[in-house]
């Protein structure tokens, strides 16, 4: 079983590598939400191709997407997230912003939305034929549910060596902040 610390380290390394790949292949910053999705999809396809080529460092990835504001369209210019109002909190951000973006990003992979874990904020998408699981909004305090998913407690797919685990807009800071204060074992595992 992989440790959570290794998983987070690999996710961070993959995110940096993915960002560099996108930057190298693109001459400008994305202007619209659709542009951002196109760049993220290209990076995801590159990572999947590298993984299929035998480079196992491309199976744990993170992507940061600009959040679509309520009533926004993919063709709108990207706006700072602080301009959007989220009276429904993270549940609304998942439903209104993350879910449409994730489904557009994963189009072509045969992904289906499985539901949410941890009080409706962490959405989970699965594409069994593409060996891909995507999870949105993994955060320090809700990390326990993600750790269970990564360990295979919701199904064995994420534990397979060639399976891609993609975090969408994670909010992770440091191992010392993982989980609730009383979850000392989880924090040790994340260290």
C-alpha positions as CSV (number, residue, x, y, z in Angstrom):
1,X,0.0,0.0,0.0
2,X,1.3,3.4,-0.9
3,X,1.6,6.0,1.8
4,X,-0.4,9.1,1.6
5,X,2.8,11.2,1.8
6,X,4.1,9.5,-1.3
7,X,0.8,10.0,-3.0
8,X,0.7,13.7,-2.2
9,X,4.4,14.1,-3.3
10,X,3.7,12.4,-6.6
11,X,0.6,14.5,-7.1
12,X,2.6,17.7,-6.6
13,X,5.4,16.6,-8.8
14,X,3.0,15.6,-11.6
15,X,1.2,18.9,-11.3
16,X,4.4,20.8,-11.8
17,X,5.4,18.6,-14.7
18,X,2.0,18.9,-16.3
19,X,2.0,22.7,-15.9
20,X,5.4,22.8,-17.6
21,X,4.2,20.7,-20.5
22,X,1.1,22.9,-21.0
23,X,3.3,26.0,-20.9
24,X,5.7,24.6,-23.4
25,X,3.0,23.7,-25.9
26,X,1.0,26.9,-25.6
27,X,2.1,30.4,-26.5
28,X,-0.5,32.3,-24.4
29,X,-2.6,32.1,-21.2
30,X,-6.1,30.8,-21.6
31,X,-8.6,33.6,-22.0
32,X,-11.8,31.6,-21.6
33,X,-12.9,28.7,-19.4
34,X,-13.0,26.6,-22.6
35,X,-9.4,27.5,-23.3
36,X,-8.4,26.4,-19.8
37,X,-10.2,23.1,-20.3
38,X,-8.5,22.6,-23.6
39,X,-5.1,23.1,-22.0
40,X,-5.9,20.8,-19.1
41,X,-7.3,18.1,-21.4
42,X,-4.1,18.3,-23.5
43,X,-2.0,17.9,-20.4
44,X,-4.1,15.0,-19.2
45,X,-3.8,13.3,-22.6
46,X,0.0,13.8,-22.5
47,X,0.2,12.4,-19.0
48,X,-1.9,9.4,-20.0
49,X,0.3,8.8,-23.0
50,X,3.5,8.9,-20.9
51,X,1.9,6.5,-18.4
52,X,1.0,4.1,-21.2
53,X,4.6,4.4,-22.4
54,X,5.8,3.0,-19.1
55,X,6.5,6.2,-17.1
56,X,4.7,5.5,-13.9
57,X,5.2,9.1,-12.6
58,X,2.2,10.2,-14.6
59,X,-0.6,8.3,-12.8
60,X,-1.1,10.7,-9.9
61,X,-2.0,14.2,-11.2
62,X,-3.5,17.5,-10.0
63,X,-5.2,20.1,-12.2
64,X,-6.3,23.5,-11.1
65,X,-9.2,24.9,-13.2
66,X,-10.7,28.3,-12.9
67,X,-14.1,27.9,-11.4
68,X,-17.1,28.7,-13.6
69,X,-19.2,31.4,-11.8
70,X,-23.0,30.8,-11.3
71,X,-24.7,31.5,-14.6
72,X,-21.4,31.5,-16.5
73,X,-20.7,29.8,-19.8
74,X,-17.5,28.0,-21.0
75,X,-17.1,30.7,-23.7
76,X,-16.9,33.5,-21.1
77,X,-13.6,35.2,-20.2
78,X,-12.0,33.8,-17.1
79,X,-12.7,35.9,-14.0
80,X,-11.2,35.8,-10.6
81,X,-13.0,33.3,-8.3
82,X,-13.4,36.1,-5.8
83,X,-15.9,37.8,-8.2
84,X,-18.4,34.9,-7.8
85,X,-20.8,34.6,-4.9
86,X,-21.2,31.2,-3.3
87,X,-24.0,31.4,-0.7
88,X,-24.2,27.6,-0.8
89,X,-20.5,27.2,0.0
90,X,-18.5,24.3,-1.2
91,X,-21.5,22.2,-2.1
92,X,-22.7,24.9,-4.5
93,X,-19.1,25.4,-5.8
94,X,-19.1,21.6,-6.6
95,X,-22.5,21.5,-8.2
96,X,-22.4,24.8,-10.2
97,X,-18.7,25.2,-10.9
98,X,-16.7,22.0,-10.6
99,X,-19.1,19.4,-11.9
100,X,-19.7,21.1,-15.4
101,X,-16.0,21.7,-15.8
102,X,-15.0,18.2,-14.8
103,X,-17.5,16.6,-17.1
104,X,-16.3,18.8,-20.0
105,X,-12.6,18.0,-19.1
106,X,-13.3,14.2,-19.0
107,X,-15.4,14.2,-22.1
108,X,-14.0,11.5,-24.4
109,X,-12.7,9.4,-21.6
110,X,-16.1,7.8,-20.9
111,X,-16.3,9.1,-17.4
112,X,-19.4,9.0,-15.3
113,X,-20.2,11.0,-12.2
114,X,-20.5,8.6,-9.2
115,X,-21.6,11.1,-6.6
116,X,-20.0,12.9,-3.7
117,X,-18.1,11.9,-0.7
118,X,-17.6,13.9,2.5
119,X,-20.7,16.0,2.8
120,X,-21.2,16.8,-0.9
121,X,-18.1,18.7,-1.6
122,X,-15.8,16.0,-3.1
123,X,-17.2,14.8,-6.4
124,X,-15.9,11.5,-7.9
125,X,-15.9,10.6,-11.6
126,X,-14.8,7.2,-12.9
127,X,-13.8,6.1,-16.4
128,X,-13.1,2.4,-16.0
129,X,-12.2,1.8,-19.6
130,X,-9.7,4.7,-19.5
131,X,-8.3,3.6,-16.1
132,X,-9.1,7.0,-14.6
133,X,-10.6,8.3,-11.4
134,X,-11.1,12.1,-10.8
135,X,-11.9,13.7,-7.5
136,X,-12.8,17.3,-7.0
137,X,-12.0,19.6,-4.1
138,X,-9.9,17.4,-1.9
139,X,-8.9,19.5,1.1
140,X,-6.9,19.2,4.3
141,X,-9.9,18.7,6.6
142,X,-11.7,16.4,4.2
143,X,-8.6,14.4,3.3
144,X,-9.7,11.3,5.3
145,X,-12.4,10.4,2.7
146,X,-9.9,10.8,-0.2
147,X,-7.4,8.7,1.6
148,X,-10.0,5.9,1.9
149,X,-10.7,6.2,-1.8
150,X,-6.9,6.1,-2.6
151,X,-6.5,3.0,-0.4
152,X,-9.2,1.2,-2.3
153,X,-11.9,1.2,0.3
154,X,-14.5,2.4,-2.3
155,X,-13.2,0.0,-4.9
156,X,-9.8,-1.2,-6.0
157,X,-9.4,0.8,-9.2
158,X,-7.3,3.7,-7.7
159,X,-4.8,1.2,-6.2
160,X,-3.9,-0.3,-9.6
161,X,-0.4,0.7,-10.7
162,X,-1.5,2.0,-14.2
163,X,-4.7,3.7,-12.9
164,X,-4.7,7.5,-13.1
165,X,-5.9,9.4,-10.0
166,X,-6.7,13.0,-10.9
167,X,-7.3,15.6,-8.3
168,X,-9.3,18.6,-9.5
169,X,-8.8,21.9,-7.6
170,X,-7.3,20.3,-4.5
171,X,-6.9,22.5,-1.4
172,X,-4.0,20.8,0.3
173,X,-1.3,22.6,2.3
174,X,0.9,20.4,4.5
175,X,0.9,17.0,6.2
176,X,0.6,18.7,9.6
177,X,-2.8,20.2,8.5
178,X,-4.3,17.0,7.1
179,X,-7.5,15.8,8.7
180,X,-9.1,16.8,12.0
181,X,-6.9,17.5,15.0
182,X,-7.8,14.1,16.6
183,X,-6.8,12.2,13.4
184,X,-3.2,11.8,14.5
185,X,-2.7,8.5,12.6
186,X,-3.8,10.1,9.4
187,X,-1.4,13.0,9.9
188,X,1.4,10.6,10.5
189,X,0.5,8.7,7.4
190,X,0.5,12.0,5.4
191,X,3.9,13.0,6.8
